[in-house]
Amino acid sequence: MKADSTGGNMGDKADVEISENPFEPYIEFLRQQLEDQDPIFLIGFIVALAVVVITCVFLKYFLTSKTVRSAVLLVGLCDSGKTLLFSRLLASKFKRTQTSITDSSAPYKAKNDRGSAWTLIDLPGHDSLRSLYLEKFKSGARAIVFVVDSAIFQKEVRDVAEFLYVLLTDNVISRNAPALVVACNKQDITMAKSAKLIQQQLEKEMNTLRVTHSAALSSQDGSVGGSVYLGKKGKDFEFGQLPLKVEFLECSARGNKGEEGDADIESLEKSLAKL
Ligand SMILES: Nc1nc2c(ncn2[C@@H]2O[C@H](COP(=O)(O)OP(=O)(O)OP(=O)(O)O)[C@@H](O)[C@H]2O)c(=O)[nH]1
């Protein structure tokens, strides 16, 4: 009886030891194989080890390396002046433009000491093409230059706000947080609204849009869908609440001296130099 109980206790102990070191049988097997010096096993072992090490190195590299976004997108409603700004930024020259039906891109060297180089992309403003091109380029955007026709802003305020709302509530844009430059263009025209007024009116309009959009989405399926909530809940919308850097500036792609003269785009160039 006594011997049985002792044997039973020893068995329990051994079980505990095995469960404490679950790799013991494998280590023992490995040691045995190494002692036997089976060449096929050795080669297999070295190859497996190399695969594990290389996989770890690659995973670390891909998980830690940051994607460099280098596109500067020119977006905005039709006729706001994107194509003329594109050509002025690249070649300083005035160019007669037509409605764009596709994107144009070119390397752009920022005017800074670092000599930063971005890819400037002019996107078509027509509402039937807008989302298609935005979808194509948004993930690579380092900055978005949102061009506004300041001369007819009062008439277009609703459409401008609607387009900006779509941009700023986009999941990808909100996650990547590219810089947003609102270029209040056509300042050479007397009726042009100032950047400050445009900012204030857009904030007001987007506040209203936020209410209508949220109401429309919640009545559909009880949630606010895949898009991001604009600004801070319970507060009137202000651009300062956004997770991305926003700058409003005034410019004129045409310039005060008409087609022969220079553009007035220094503020935009300075802003692009800071990216
Ligand atoms: N007065 C004035 N006219 C401008 C200015 N910038 C652009 N324009 C004119 O506005 C018109 C539209 O300019 P675009 O550059 O073609 O406009 P866009 O935004 O590329 O238009 P889409 O291709 O339709 O999206 C052209 O006649 C330009 O010459 C500006 O600063 N002042």
The ligand as an ORCA input file, in Angstrom:
! r2SCAN-3c Opt
* xyz 0 1
  N      -8.982     86.083    -63.446
  C      -8.459     84.908    -63.173
  N      -8.743     83.843    -63.936
  C      -8.199     82.657    -63.628
  C      -7.342     82.481    -62.530
  N      -6.979     81.180    -62.483
  C      -7.582     80.566    -63.503
  N      -8.318     81.453    -64.214
  C      -9.117     81.195    -65.383
  O     -10.216     80.351    -65.010
  C     -10.534     79.457    -66.068
  C     -10.492     78.026    -65.542
  O      -9.166     77.706    -65.189
  P      -8.631     76.200    -65.164
  O      -7.243     76.250    -64.668
  O      -8.867     75.538    -66.473
  O      -9.636     75.586    -64.118
  P      -9.690     74.081    -63.580
  O      -9.935     74.186    -62.131
  O      -8.499     73.312    -64.004
  O     -10.998     73.527    -64.295
  P     -11.376     71.996    -64.613
  O     -10.354     71.458    -65.531
  O     -12.724     72.118    -65.267
  O     -11.463     71.266    -63.327
  C      -9.519     79.733    -67.182
  O     -10.081     80.593    -68.104
  C      -8.374     80.440    -66.465
  O      -7.624     81.293    -67.293
  C      -7.037     83.632    -61.717
  O      -6.298     83.600    -60.743
  N      -7.648     84.800    -62.101
*
